[in-house]
Amino acid sequence: MRANLVRIGNSRGIRIPKKLLEQCHLEREVELEVRRDHLAVLPAARARAGWDEAFRSMAESGDDALLQRGIETSWDRTEWKW
C-alpha cells in the first residue's frame, strides 16, 4: 500500500488507513524507530505493563526480598503502617 507524505509545518505526516491501525493495534500514541533504512511505527508501550505478573511471579518464587538491608530508620520501625 502506498501513502503520500503530507506537509505539517516543517515536518511530514502519513495518513494511515483505519484498517491498518486496527490490524497493528495503533491508538493514540506510537513509538517510532529506525531499523536499518526503514521506519517502524509501533504501539506505545504502556508504562509498567506486565509489572503485576512480574511481581506475582517474584513473590511465588521467593525473589521479592529487599536487596539492601539495614536502611530503615526509627520512623520506619515505629511510625510506618502497612
C-alpha positions, 0 to 999 in steps of 0.5 A: 500500500502506498501513502503520500507524505503530507506537509505539517509545518516543517515536518511530514505526516502519513495518513494511515488507513483505519484498517491498518491501525486496527490490524497493528493495534495503533491508538493514540500514541506510537513509538517510532524507530529506525531499523536499518533504512526503514521506519517502524511505527509501533504501539506505545508501550504502556508504562509498567505493563506486565509489572503485576505478573512480574511481581506475582511471579517474584513473590511465588518464587521467593525473589521479592526480598529487599536487596539492601538491608539495614536502611530503615530508620526509627520512623520506619520501625515505629511510625510506618503502617502497612 
